[in-house]
């Protein structure tokens, strides 16, 4: 890969995480309807006017981040276009990011039109996490050779990894529902989901603790069997432990806005690390990795085409 593509691929990932942070700032400062219309800021103006408050600047700044994210994604797509035949996997991933950004902008508009409906806001956040995962997958595949891939881990370990990712998804979903019932609605006039936030806090914590236990099992197994997932499973566990600490702090201190924002960004980094662990479950076909992976030489493995 060229140095230019590498730089912009990382920039795309960082931008996707950053827009989650700026979106969190919009909600946590009560600026969700700082620009009361979409795609313009007001019915008469594309940008905030003098009559509007600082909430408008925060909301409009987040909208501008969509443009930044889109420009970077377009540059990545153009750079990949030249190698689209030999690296179809990277081409597909860059295309998904571009389409996803357009869809995200539309969903953002719908959140404004619906007065920050908590379910639409939650979907907006989850779809943002999905784009973080896609850009992370791009980074993981960028340095891997093209061509068919084969299993690099035992079947039971792959199953345990996918179970862990499913528990992570459950934790994220309940986290979104908890936020949708809590005090940070994005605007004083925005409605809430009506669920009991205190109960949801506990329900959200259960899969969070299960996630840590499962990830610890992944780390121990990867260390014992010398699997290629070891480094990233350790990173995943470290992020989760910090996430649990932040979650406990915010729950016991009345959900301070800054802690909630950090919790949101950490969720994105957790999802990204989980994505890379999953990507490390396979290696290019024919790679001599038996001593490292714990997969016995000559054992049949299931292969998948590149991309």
C-alpha positions as CSV (number, residue, x, y, z in Angstrom):
1,X,0.0,0.0,0.0
2,X,1.2,3.5,-0.7
3,X,2.0,5.8,2.1
4,X,-0.7,8.2,1.0
5,X,-3.4,5.6,1.2
6,X,-2.2,4.5,4.6
7,X,-2.3,8.1,5.9
8,X,-5.9,8.7,4.6
9,X,-7.1,5.3,5.8
10,X,-6.0,6.1,9.3
11,X,-7.5,9.6,8.9
12,X,-10.8,8.0,7.9
13,X,-10.8,5.9,11.0
14,X,-9.9,8.7,13.3
15,X,-12.5,11.0,11.7
16,X,-15.2,8.4,12.3
17,X,-14.4,8.1,16.0
18,X,-14.1,11.9,16.2
19,X,-17.6,12.5,14.7
20,X,-19.0,10.2,17.5
21,X,-17.3,12.4,20.0
22,X,-18.7,15.6,18.4
23,X,-22.1,14.0,18.2
24,X,-21.9,13.2,21.8
25,X,-21.0,16.8,22.6
26,X,-24.1,17.9,20.7
27,X,-26.3,15.7,22.9
28,X,-24.5,16.2,26.2
29,X,-24.6,20.0,25.9
30,X,-28.3,20.1,25.0
31,X,-27.5,21.3,21.5
32,X,-29.4,18.7,19.5
33,X,-31.8,21.3,18.1
34,X,-29.3,24.1,18.0
35,X,-30.0,24.1,14.3
36,X,-33.8,23.4,14.2
37,X,-34.0,22.4,10.6
38,X,-32.1,20.2,8.2
39,X,-30.2,20.4,5.8
40,X,-30.1,24.1,6.5
41,X,-29.5,25.4,10.0
42,X,-32.7,27.6,10.0
43,X,-35.4,28.0,7.5
44,X,-33.7,31.1,6.1
45,X,-30.0,30.3,6.6
46,X,-27.6,27.5,5.8
47,X,-25.3,28.5,8.7
48,X,-26.1,29.7,12.3
49,X,-27.3,33.3,12.5
50,X,-26.5,36.0,15.2
51,X,-29.9,35.4,16.8
52,X,-29.0,31.8,17.6
53,X,-27.0,30.6,20.7
54,X,-23.8,28.7,21.2
55,X,-25.9,25.5,20.9
56,X,-26.2,26.3,17.2
57,X,-22.5,26.5,16.8
58,X,-22.0,23.1,18.4
59,X,-24.7,21.4,16.3
60,X,-23.4,23.1,13.1
61,X,-19.9,22.1,13.9
62,X,-20.9,18.5,14.1
63,X,-22.7,18.8,10.8
64,X,-19.4,20.2,9.3
65,X,-17.6,17.1,10.6
66,X,-19.8,15.1,8.2
67,X,-18.2,17.0,5.4
68,X,-14.7,16.3,6.7
69,X,-15.5,12.6,7.1
70,X,-17.0,12.5,3.6
71,X,-14.0,14.2,1.9
72,X,-11.5,11.9,3.6
73,X,-13.6,8.8,2.6
74,X,-13.8,10.1,-1.0
75,X,-10.0,10.4,-1.1
76,X,-9.6,6.9,0.1
77,X,-12.1,5.7,-2.5
78,X,-10.2,7.4,-5.3
79,X,-6.9,6.0,-4.1
80,X,-8.3,2.5,-4.0
81,X,-10.0,2.9,-7.4
82,X,-6.6,2.4,-9.1
83,X,-6.1,-1.0,-7.4
84,X,-9.7,-2.1,-7.4
85,X,-9.1,-5.2,-9.5
86,X,-6.3,-6.6,-7.4
87,X,-7.7,-5.4,-4.1
88,X,-11.4,-5.8,-4.4
89,X,-11.8,-6.2,-0.7
90,X,-10.4,-2.7,0.0
91,X,-12.6,-1.3,-2.8
92,X,-15.8,-2.8,-1.4
93,X,-14.9,-1.5,2.1
94,X,-14.2,2.0,0.9
95,X,-17.5,2.0,-1.1
96,X,-19.4,0.9,2.0
97,X,-17.9,3.8,4.0
98,X,-18.9,6.3,1.3
99,X,-22.5,5.1,1.1
100,X,-22.7,4.8,4.9
101,X,-21.7,8.5,5.3
102,X,-24.4,9.6,3.0
103,X,-27.0,7.4,4.8
104,X,-25.7,8.8,8.1
105,X,-26.3,12.4,7.0
106,X,-29.9,11.5,6.0
107,X,-30.5,9.8,9.4
108,X,-29.1,12.9,11.1
109,X,-31.6,14.9,9.3
110,X,-34.4,12.6,10.4
111,X,-33.3,13.0,14.0
112,X,-33.8,16.7,13.7
113,X,-37.1,16.4,11.9
114,X,-38.4,14.0,14.6
115,X,-37.4,16.4,17.4
116,X,-34.6,14.0,18.6
117,X,-36.7,10.9,18.8
118,X,-34.5,8.7,21.2
119,X,-34.9,5.6,19.0
120,X,-33.7,7.5,15.9
121,X,-30.9,9.0,17.9
122,X,-29.9,5.6,19.1
123,X,-29.9,4.2,15.6
124,X,-27.8,7.1,14.5
125,X,-25.2,6.2,17.1
126,X,-25.2,2.5,16.3
127,X,-24.8,3.2,12.6
128,X,-21.8,5.4,13.4
129,X,-20.3,2.5,15.3
130,X,-20.8,0.4,12.3
131,X,-18.8,2.8,10.1
132,X,-16.0,2.8,12.8
133,X,-15.9,-1.0,12.4
134,X,-15.7,-0.8,8.6
135,X,-12.8,1.6,8.7
136,X,-11.1,-0.6,11.2
137,X,-11.6,-3.6,9.0
138,X,-10.0,-1.6,6.1
139,X,-6.9,-0.9,8.2
140,X,-6.7,-4.6,9.1
141,X,-6.9,-5.7,5.5
142,X,-4.8,-2.9,4.1
143,X,-1.5,-4.6,5.1
144,X,-2.7,-8.2,4.4
145,X,-1.9,-9.8,1.0
146,X,-4.7,-10.2,-1.5
147,X,-6.2,-13.6,-2.2
148,X,-8.1,-16.4,-0.6
149,X,-7.9,-16.8,3.2
150,X,-8.0,-19.7,5.6
151,X,-8.6,-20.3,9.2
152,X,-5.7,-19.2,11.5
153,X,-7.3,-20.5,14.7
154,X,-9.1,-23.6,16.0
155,X,-12.8,-23.7,15.2
156,X,-13.8,-23.5,18.9
157,X,-11.8,-20.3,19.3
158,X,-13.5,-18.7,16.3
159,X,-16.8,-19.6,17.8
160,X,-15.9,-18.1,21.1
161,X,-14.8,-14.9,19.4
162,X,-18.1,-14.6,17.5
163,X,-19.9,-15.2,20.8
164,X,-17.9,-12.4,22.4
165,X,-18.8,-10.0,19.5
166,X,-22.5,-10.9,20.0
167,X,-22.3,-10.1,23.7
168,X,-20.6,-6.8,22.8
169,X,-23.5,-6.0,20.4
170,X,-26.0,-6.7,23.2
171,X,-24.1,-4.5,25.6
172,X,-24.1,-1.6,23.0
173,X,-27.8,-2.0,22.3
174,X,-28.7,-1.9,26.0
175,X,-26.3,1.0,26.5
176,X,-28.2,2.9,23.7
177,X,-31.5,2.1,25.3
178,X,-30.2,3.3,28.7
179,X,-29.0,6.6,27.3
180,X,-32.4,7.0,25.5
181,X,-34.2,6.8,28.8
182,X,-31.7,9.0,30.8
183,X,-31.2,12.7,31.3
184,X,-29.0,13.5,28.3
185,X,-31.7,13.9,25.6
186,X,-29.9,16.5,23.5
187,X,-32.6,19.2,24.1
188,X,-34.9,20.1,26.9
189,X,-37.9,19.6,24.7
190,X,-36.8,16.2,23.4
191,X,-38.8,13.2,24.5
192,X,-37.5,10.1,26.3
193,X,-38.1,6.5,25.6
194,X,-40.2,5.9,28.7
195,X,-38.1,3.0,29.9
196,X,-36.8,2.8,33.5
197,X,-33.3,4.0,33.2
198,X,-32.2,2.6,36.6
199,X,-33.2,-0.9,35.6
200,X,-31.6,-0.5,32.2
201,X,-28.3,0.5,33.8
202,X,-28.2,-2.8,35.6
203,X,-29.3,-4.8,32.5
204,X,-26.6,-3.0,30.4
205,X,-24.0,-3.9,33.0
206,X,-24.6,-7.6,32.8
207,X,-23.4,-8.2,29.2
208,X,-20.6,-5.7,29.9
209,X,-19.2,-7.9,32.7
210,X,-19.8,-11.1,30.6
211,X,-17.9,-9.4,27.8
212,X,-14.8,-8.9,30.0
213,X,-14.9,-12.5,31.1
214,X,-15.2,-13.8,27.5
215,X,-12.4,-11.5,26.3
216,X,-10.2,-12.7,29.1
217,X,-10.8,-16.3,27.9
218,X,-9.8,-15.2,24.4
219,X,-6.6,-13.6,25.7
220,X,-5.6,-16.7,27.8
221,X,-6.3,-19.1,24.9
222,X,-4.5,-16.9,22.4
223,X,-1.5,-16.8,24.8
224,X,-1.5,-20.5,25.4
225,X,-1.8,-21.4,21.7
226,X,0.2,-18.5,20.4
227,X,-2.6,-17.3,18.2
228,X,-2.3,-14.2,15.9
229,X,-5.2,-12.6,17.8
230,X,-3.2,-12.2,21.0
231,X,-2.1,-8.6,20.7
232,X,-5.5,-7.3,19.7
233,X,-7.4,-9.4,22.2
234,X,-5.2,-7.8,24.9
235,X,-5.9,-4.4,23.5
236,X,-9.6,-5.3,23.5
237,X,-9.5,-6.4,27.1
238,X,-7.7,-3.2,28.2
239,X,-10.3,-1.0,26.5
240,X,-13.1,-2.9,28.1
241,X,-11.6,-2.6,31.6
242,X,-11.3,1.2,31.2
243,X,-14.8,1.2,29.8
244,X,-16.1,-0.7,32.9
245,X,-14.4,1.8,35.2
246,X,-15.9,4.8,33.4
247,X,-19.3,3.1,33.4
248,X,-19.1,2.6,37.2
249,X,-18.0,6.1,37.8
250,X,-20.7,7.7,35.7
251,X,-23.4,5.5,37.3
252,X,-22.3,6.4,40.8
253,X,-21.9,10.1,40.2
254,X,-25.2,11.1,38.5
255,X,-24.1,10.6,34.9
256,X,-21.7,13.6,34.4
257,X,-21.7,14.7,30.8
258,X,-18.0,14.3,30.2
259,X,-17.9,10.8,31.6
260,X,-20.9,9.8,29.4
261,X,-19.0,11.2,26.3
262,X,-15.9,9.3,27.2
263,X,-18.1,6.1,27.6
264,X,-19.5,6.7,24.1
265,X,-16.0,7.0,22.5
266,X,-14.7,4.0,24.3
267,X,-17.6,2.0,23.0
268,X,-16.5,2.9,19.5
269,X,-12.9,1.9,20.2
270,X,-14.1,-1.4,21.8
271,X,-16.1,-2.2,18.6
272,X,-13.1,-1.3,16.5
273,X,-10.7,-3.6,18.5
274,X,-13.3,-6.4,18.3
275,X,-13.5,-6.0,14.6
276,X,-9.7,-6.4,14.2
277,X,-9.7,-9.5,16.5
278,X,-12.3,-11.0,14.2
279,X,-10.2,-10.1,11.1
280,X,-7.2,-11.9,12.7
281,X,-9.1,-15.2,12.8
282,X,-8.0,-15.8,9.2
283,X,-4.7,-15.5,7.3
284,X,-3.7,-15.6,3.7
285,X,-4.0,-19.1,2.3
286,X,-0.8,-21.1,2.4
287,X,0.8,-18.9,5.1
288,X,3.0,-21.0,7.3
289,X,1.6,-20.1,10.7
290,X,1.0,-23.6,12.3
291,X,3.4,-23.1,15.2
292,X,2.0,-19.7,15.9
293,X,-1.7,-20.4,15.6
294,X,-2.1,-23.8,17.2
295,X,-3.7,-25.2,14.1
296,X,-2.0,-28.5,13.3
297,X,-0.2,-28.7,9.9
298,X,-2.2,-30.6,7.3
299,X,-5.6,-30.1,9.1
300,X,-8.4,-29.1,6.8
301,X,-9.5,-25.5,7.1
302,X,-12.3,-23.7,5.5
303,X,-11.3,-21.0,3.0
304,X,-13.1,-17.9,1.8
305,X,-12.4,-15.8,-1.2
306,X,-10.8,-12.4,-0.7
307,X,-13.1,-9.5,0.0
